[in-house]
Amino acid sequence: MKNRVVITGMGAITPVGIGTAAFWQSLIAGKSGIGRITRFDPSEYTTQIAGEVKDFDSTQYIEKKEAKRMDRCTQFAVSAAKMAFEDAGINFEQEDRSRMGTLIGTGIGGMDTLHDQFKTLFDKGPGRISPFFVPMMIANMPAGQTSITFGLEGPCSCVVTACATGTNAIGDAFKIIQRGDADVMVAGGTEAAISPTAVAGFCAMKAMSTHNDEPQKASRPFDAGRNGFVMGEGAGIIVMEALDHAVARGARIYAEIIGYGSNADAYHITAPAPEGVQAAKCMAMALKDAGIEPSAVDYINAHGTSTPLNDKNETLAIKSLFGEHAKQLKVSSTKSMTGHLLGASGGIEAIAIVLAIVNGIIPPTINLENPDPELDLDYVPNKAQEQVVNVALSNSFGFGGHNATILVKKYQA
């Protein structure tokens, strides 16, 4: 018999706020976290805007000596995990740590460290490279350092599936608990790629918005004027538990995770498969895993990147799978406010659907001013809407053709 899996803690570090309360208040207020890049001088770049995390002080969560040995993406992960564990009320002294695991991914990894150490190599030579270069840069370190920080001795892994990373990490962790290999998993995604090299790379691909003159209006999913995504940074981490374990310790339960789908487009390194065929199959896999009909879904937090191809293909995927019910669905993209957190996006968007269920409010898609005539779903334009949400779905699709979907429902004992 499969274990039921519930969400008991959440931690968010985002361009619109640090902590789940600040994050949620910004979402329902329709607040944008996009502005001109301040981490370096972007004057020579075609895209000069991003969703930066403001006022983050790693030493509020991590000892200063340890924080210095972590890349920014790892600092985000460990800090958000601490928030999530505190939110969950976990007493580590009363837990069997061999039954507690970690599954935190990143799409790009320690990009700041990579950039800085390459510069050191070229300017000063190999003898000046830091001995912490490799253990700061490699993509498994957000998971590894979280495991070390909290003494989590159970399954420990990372996922690297580009922009599907956070959702794949949560889905895979869900399965670990469901099959009985852990009682508690901390899972999600982290990213800190607003660095000169990464931004230059995405600019060279012509993947990002060039609405530099109006940063807060640049991310405009499903709008006719969309012309690319806006990069963001941060982390979204959740604590999941086997239901019996959560009940036994008297935990507050936010919601229950009930389904997970993951597949591949097998089509192109950056473009989605035509007509959203594989995205639709991915959502169908999650529904089958949960044992529910498409008509049971109330809200979809779309991948909604603000790129011409993604928004069109995701809309087609939703319409093909949900049929007539697609007209009743609420579909919104919180990336319109946070920007696209790449590997962390699935983590913060999982938190967004949980909070939509808990609060009965659906966050909007802001900047939807000129509807694309080809895109005709209810994208919750510009203002949050109050509505009972019993079942919510979150999509994440990544370069390389990675697709991931999770389903969360209102908890009932």
C-alpha positions as CSV (number, residue, x, y, z in Angstrom):
1,M,0.0,0.0,0.0
2,K,1.4,3.4,-1.0
3,N,1.9,6.0,1.7
4,R,-0.1,9.2,1.5
5,V,2.3,12.2,1.4
6,V,1.5,15.7,2.9
7,I,3.3,19.1,2.9
8,T,4.0,20.4,6.3
9,G,6.6,23.1,5.8
10,M,7.7,25.7,3.2
11,G,10.5,28.1,2.7
12,A,10.7,30.7,-0.1
13,I,13.5,33.1,-1.2
14,T,12.2,35.1,-4.2
15,P,12.5,38.4,-6.1
16,V,9.1,39.5,-4.6
17,G,9.9,38.6,-1.0
18,I,11.8,36.4,1.4
19,G,9.6,34.0,3.4
20,T,6.4,32.5,2.3
21,A,4.2,35.2,3.8
22,A,6.0,38.0,1.9
23,F,6.1,35.9,-1.2
24,W,2.3,35.2,-1.0
25,Q,1.4,38.8,-0.2
26,S,3.3,40.0,-3.3
27,L,1.7,37.5,-5.5
28,I,-1.9,38.3,-4.6
29,A,-1.1,42.0,-4.8
30,G,0.2,41.6,-8.3
31,K,3.6,43.0,-7.4
32,S,6.5,42.7,-9.8
33,G,10.0,41.9,-8.6
34,I,11.7,42.8,-11.9
35,G,14.2,45.6,-12.2
36,R,17.4,46.7,-13.8
37,I,20.3,44.3,-12.9
38,T,22.4,45.5,-10.0
39,R,24.7,42.6,-9.5
40,F,26.9,43.7,-12.4
41,D,26.8,46.5,-15.0
42,P,24.4,45.3,-17.8
43,S,24.9,48.2,-20.1
44,E,26.4,46.2,-22.9
45,Y,23.7,43.4,-22.8
46,T,20.6,43.2,-24.9
47,T,18.7,42.3,-21.8
48,Q,19.5,44.5,-18.8
49,I,16.7,43.4,-16.4
50,A,16.1,40.5,-14.0
51,G,14.3,39.4,-10.9
52,E,17.0,39.8,-8.2
53,V,16.6,38.7,-4.6
54,K,16.9,41.8,-2.5
55,D,18.1,42.1,1.2
56,F,19.2,38.5,1.4
57,D,21.7,38.0,4.3
58,S,23.0,34.4,4.4
59,T,24.3,34.8,7.9
60,Q,20.7,35.1,9.2
61,Y,20.4,31.4,8.4
62,I,24.0,29.9,8.1
63,E,27.1,30.4,10.1
64,K,29.4,33.0,8.5
65,K,32.3,30.6,8.0
66,E,30.1,28.0,6.4
67,A,28.3,30.5,4.2
68,K,31.6,31.7,2.7
69,R,32.2,28.1,1.5
70,M,28.8,28.1,-0.4
71,D,27.8,29.5,-3.7
72,R,24.9,31.9,-3.6
73,C,22.6,29.1,-5.0
74,T,23.6,26.8,-2.1
75,Q,23.1,29.6,0.4
76,F,19.6,30.1,-1.0
77,A,18.8,26.3,-0.7
78,V,20.1,25.9,2.9
79,S,18.4,29.0,4.0
80,A,15.0,28.1,2.5
81,A,15.3,24.6,3.9
82,K,15.9,26.1,7.4
83,M,12.7,28.2,6.9
84,A,10.8,25.1,5.8
85,F,11.9,22.9,8.7
86,E,11.1,25.7,11.2
87,D,7.7,26.1,9.5
88,A,7.1,22.4,9.8
89,G,8.0,22.4,13.5
90,I,10.4,19.5,13.1
91,N,12.2,18.5,16.3
92,F,15.4,16.8,15.0
93,E,16.2,15.2,18.3
94,Q,13.0,13.2,18.1
95,E,13.5,12.1,14.5
96,D,15.2,9.0,13.0
97,R,17.5,11.0,10.7
98,S,18.2,7.9,8.6
99,R,14.5,8.2,7.5
100,M,14.9,11.9,6.6
101,G,16.1,12.7,3.1
102,T,17.1,15.5,0.7
103,L,16.3,16.1,-2.9
104,I,17.1,19.6,-4.0
105,G,18.1,20.5,-7.6
106,T,19.5,23.4,-9.6
107,G,19.4,24.1,-13.3
108,I,22.8,25.7,-13.6
109,G,24.6,25.4,-10.2
110,G,27.3,27.6,-8.9
111,M,27.5,30.1,-11.7
112,D,28.8,33.0,-9.6
113,T,31.7,30.7,-8.4
114,L,32.4,29.5,-11.8
115,H,32.6,33.0,-13.3
116,D,34.7,34.3,-10.4
117,Q,37.2,31.5,-10.5
118,F,37.6,31.5,-14.3
119,K,38.4,35.3,-14.0
120,T,41.0,34.4,-11.3
121,L,42.5,31.8,-13.5
122,F,42.8,34.1,-16.5
123,D,44.0,37.1,-14.5
124,K,46.2,35.5,-11.8
125,G,47.0,32.0,-12.9
126,P,46.1,28.5,-11.6
127,G,47.9,28.9,-8.3
128,R,45.3,31.4,-7.1
129,I,42.2,29.2,-7.6
130,S,40.3,28.5,-4.4
131,P,40.4,25.0,-2.9
132,F,36.7,25.4,-2.4
133,F,36.1,26.1,-6.1
134,V,34.8,22.6,-7.1
135,P,32.8,21.9,-3.9
136,M,31.1,25.3,-4.2
137,M,30.3,25.0,-7.9
138,I,29.0,21.5,-8.5
139,A,25.3,21.2,-8.8
140,N,24.7,18.6,-6.1
141,M,26.0,20.9,-3.3
142,P,22.6,22.5,-2.5
143,A,21.4,19.0,-1.6
144,G,24.7,17.9,-0.1
145,Q,25.1,21.0,2.1
146,T,21.4,20.9,3.2
147,S,21.9,17.2,4.2
148,I,25.1,18.1,6.1
149,T,23.6,21.2,7.8
150,F,20.6,19.3,9.2
151,G,22.1,15.8,9.6
152,L,19.7,14.2,7.1
153,E,21.0,10.6,6.6
154,G,18.3,9.3,4.3
155,P,18.2,9.4,0.5
156,C,20.2,12.4,-0.8
157,S,20.2,13.4,-4.4
158,C,19.8,16.3,-6.8
159,V,18.0,16.8,-10.1
160,V,19.3,18.8,-13.0
161,T,16.6,19.1,-15.6
162,A,16.9,22.8,-16.5
163,C,13.6,24.7,-15.8
164,A,11.8,21.5,-14.8
165,T,14.3,20.9,-12.0
166,G,12.3,22.1,-9.0
167,T,9.1,20.1,-10.0
168,N,11.1,17.0,-10.8
169,A,12.8,17.2,-7.4
170,I,9.5,17.5,-5.5
171,G,7.9,14.7,-7.6
172,D,10.8,12.4,-7.1
173,A,10.9,13.1,-3.4
174,F,7.1,12.4,-3.3
175,K,7.7,9.0,-4.8
176,I,10.5,8.2,-2.3
177,I,8.1,8.7,0.6
178,Q,5.2,7.1,-1.2
179,R,7.1,3.8,-1.6
180,G,8.4,3.9,2.0
181,D,12.0,4.7,1.6
182,A,11.8,7.8,3.9
183,D,9.4,9.4,6.3
184,V,10.5,13.0,5.7
185,M,11.9,14.7,2.6
186,V,13.1,18.2,2.1
187,A,12.8,19.0,-1.6
188,G,12.7,21.8,-4.2
189,G,14.9,23.9,-6.4
190,T,17.4,26.7,-6.2
191,E,19.1,29.1,-8.6
192,A,21.5,32.0,-8.6
193,A,22.4,32.6,-12.3
194,I,22.2,36.4,-12.6
195,S,25.9,36.5,-13.5
196,P,27.6,38.1,-16.5
197,T,28.3,34.8,-18.2
198,A,24.8,33.3,-17.8
199,V,23.0,36.4,-18.8
200,A,25.3,36.8,-21.8
201,G,24.5,33.2,-22.8
202,F,20.8,33.7,-22.7
203,C,21.1,37.0,-24.5
204,A,23.0,35.2,-27.3
205,M,20.1,32.8,-27.6
206,K,17.7,35.7,-27.9
207,A,15.6,33.9,-25.3
208,M,15.0,36.8,-22.9
209,S,12.8,39.8,-23.0
210,T,14.3,43.1,-24.2
211,H,11.7,45.4,-22.6
212,N,14.5,47.1,-20.7
213,D,12.7,50.4,-20.5
214,E,9.7,48.9,-18.5
215,P,11.2,46.2,-16.4
216,Q,8.1,45.5,-14.3
217,K,6.1,45.0,-17.5
218,A,8.7,42.8,-19.3
219,S,7.4,39.4,-18.1
220,R,4.0,39.2,-19.8
221,P,2.9,35.6,-20.2
222,F,0.1,34.9,-22.7
223,D,0.1,38.6,-23.8
224,A,0.4,39.4,-27.5
225,G,3.4,41.6,-26.8
226,R,5.5,38.9,-25.0
227,N,9.0,38.6,-26.4
228,G,11.0,36.4,-24.0
229,F,11.4,35.4,-20.4
230,V,12.9,37.4,-17.6
231,M,15.5,35.6,-15.5
232,G,15.0,35.4,-11.7
233,E,16.8,33.9,-8.8
234,G,16.0,32.3,-5.4
235,A,14.8,29.0,-3.9
236,G,11.6,27.2,-3.1
237,I,11.9,24.3,-0.7
238,I,9.1,22.2,0.9
239,V,9.0,19.6,3.7
240,M,7.0,16.5,2.8
241,E,6.1,13.7,5.2
242,A,4.3,10.4,5.1
243,L,0.8,11.2,6.5
244,D,1.1,8.7,9.4
245,H,4.4,10.4,10.4
246,A,2.9,13.9,10.3
247,V,-0.2,12.9,12.2
248,A,1.9,11.1,14.9
249,R,3.9,14.2,15.7
250,G,0.8,16.5,15.5
251,A,2.1,18.4,12.5
252,R,0.1,21.2,10.8
253,I,-0.7,19.9,7.3
254,Y,-1.0,22.4,4.4
255,A,-2.0,20.1,1.7
256,E,-1.5,16.6,0.2
257,I,0.5,15.9,-2.9
258,I,-1.3,13.3,-5.0
259,G,0.2,13.0,-8.4
260,Y,3.4,13.3,-10.5
261,G,4.2,13.1,-14.2
262,S,7.5,13.3,-15.9
263,N,8.4,12.7,-19.6
264,A,10.4,14.1,-22.5
265,D,9.6,15.9,-25.7
266,A,12.5,14.1,-27.5
267,Y,12.3,16.9,-30.0
268,H,14.7,19.9,-29.7
269,I,17.3,21.3,-27.3
270,T,15.3,24.5,-26.6
271,A,12.0,24.5,-28.5
272,P,8.9,22.7,-27.1
273,A,7.4,19.9,-29.1
274,P,4.7,21.2,-31.5
275,E,1.1,21.5,-30.3
276,G,2.3,20.7,-26.7
277,V,1.7,17.0,-27.3
278,Q,4.2,15.7,-24.7
279,A,3.3,18.4,-22.2
280,A,-0.3,17.2,-22.4
281,K,0.9,13.6,-21.8
282,C,2.9,14.7,-18.8
283,M,-0.2,16.3,-17.2
284,A,-2.2,13.2,-18.1
285,M,0.5,11.0,-16.3
286,A,0.1,13.1,-13.1
287,L,-3.7,12.8,-13.3
288,K,-3.5,9.0,-13.7
289,D,-1.0,8.8,-10.9
290,A,-3.4,10.7,-8.7
291,G,-6.4,8.6,-9.8
292,I,-8.5,11.7,-10.6
293,E,-10.3,13.0,-13.7
294,P,-9.3,16.2,-15.5
295,S,-12.6,17.8,-14.4
296,A,-11.4,17.7,-10.7
297,V,-8.6,20.2,-11.4
298,D,-9.5,23.8,-10.4
299,Y,-6.3,25.7,-11.0
300,I,-3.1,25.4,-13.1
301,N,0.0,27.3,-12.2
302,A,1.4,27.4,-15.8
303,H,5.0,27.2,-16.8
304,G,4.0,30.4,-18.5
305,T,7.4,31.8,-19.4
306,S,6.4,34.8,-21.6
307,T,8.0,33.3,-24.6
308,P,6.0,33.0,-27.9
309,L,6.4,29.2,-28.2
310,N,5.9,28.1,-24.6
311,D,2.8,30.0,-23.9
312,K,1.1,28.9,-27.2
313,N,2.1,25.2,-26.8
314,E,1.2,25.0,-23.1
315,T,-2.2,26.5,-23.9
316,L,-2.7,23.9,-26.7
317,A,-1.7,21.1,-24.3
318,I,-4.2,22.2,-21.6
319,K,-7.0,22.4,-24.2
320,S,-6.2,19.0,-25.7
321,L,-6.1,17.3,-22.3
322,F,-8.9,19.1,-20.5
323,G,-11.3,19.5,-23.4
324,E,-14.4,21.5,-22.4
325,H,-13.3,21.7,-18.8
326,A,-10.4,23.9,-20.0
327,K,-12.9,26.8,-20.2
328,Q,-13.7,26.4,-16.5
329,L,-10.0,26.2,-15.4
330,K,-8.2,29.1,-13.9
331,V,-4.7,29.2,-15.4
332,S,-2.1,31.8,-14.3
333,S,1.6,32.4,-14.5
334,T,3.3,33.8,-11.4
335,K,6.5,34.2,-13.5
336,S,4.8,37.4,-14.6
337,M,5.8,38.7,-11.1
338,T,8.8,36.7,-10.1
339,G,10.5,36.2,-13.4
340,H,11.7,32.8,-14.4
341,L,13.8,31.2,-11.6
342,L,15.0,28.5,-13.9
343,G,15.7,25.4,-11.7
344,A,14.0,27.0,-8.7
345,S,10.8,27.9,-10.5
346,G,9.1,24.6,-9.8
347,G,9.9,25.0,-6.1
348,I,8.3,28.4,-5.6
349,E,5.4,27.6,-7.9
350,A,4.7,24.5,-5.8
351,I,4.4,26.8,-2.8
352,A,2.2,29.1,-4.8
353,I,-0.4,26.3,-5.5
354,V,-0.3,25.1,-1.9
355,L,-1.1,28.7,-0.7
356,A,-3.8,29.0,-3.4
357,I,-5.5,25.9,-1.9
358,V,-5.0,27.1,1.7
359,N,-6.2,30.7,1.2
360,G,-8.8,30.2,-1.6
361,I,-7.1,32.8,-3.7
362,I,-5.7,32.4,-7.2
363,P,-2.7,34.6,-8.0
364,P,-2.9,36.6,-11.2
365,T,-1.0,36.8,-14.5
366,I,0.0,40.5,-14.4
367,N,0.9,42.5,-17.6
368,L,-1.8,40.7,-19.6
369,E,-2.9,43.8,-21.4
370,N,-3.2,42.7,-25.0
371,P,-4.6,39.2,-25.2
372,D,-3.1,37.0,-27.9
373,P,-6.1,35.9,-30.0
374,E,-4.7,32.4,-30.2
375,L,-4.6,32.1,-26.4
376,D,-8.2,31.9,-25.1
377,L,-8.1,30.4,-21.6
378,D,-8.9,32.2,-18.3
379,Y,-5.4,33.4,-17.3
380,V,-6.6,35.3,-14.3
381,P,-5.5,38.6,-15.8
382,N,-3.9,41.3,-13.6
383,K,-5.9,40.8,-10.4
384,A,-6.0,37.9,-7.9
385,Q,-9.4,36.0,-7.8
386,E,-11.0,34.5,-4.8
387,Q,-12.1,30.9,-5.5
388,V,-12.2,27.6,-3.6
389,V,-9.3,25.5,-4.9
390,N,-9.6,21.8,-4.1
391,V,-7.0,20.5,-6.6
392,A,-4.2,22.4,-8.2
393,L,-1.6,21.5,-10.8
394,S,1.8,23.0,-11.5
395,N,3.7,22.6,-14.8
396,S,7.5,23.0,-15.5
397,F,9.1,22.4,-18.8
398,G,12.9,22.6,-19.4
399,F,15.5,23.0,-22.2
400,G,16.3,19.5,-23.4
401,G,12.7,18.6,-23.6
402,H,12.2,17.9,-19.9
403,N,8.5,18.0,-18.7
404,A,7.3,17.7,-15.1
405,T,3.9,18.1,-13.5
406,I,2.7,17.8,-9.9
407,L,-0.8,17.7,-8.5
408,V,-1.7,18.9,-5.0
409,K,-5.1,18.8,-3.3
410,K,-6.7,20.1,-0.2
411,Y,-6.0,17.9,2.8
412,Q,-8.8,15.7,4.2
413,A,-8.1,13.3,7.0
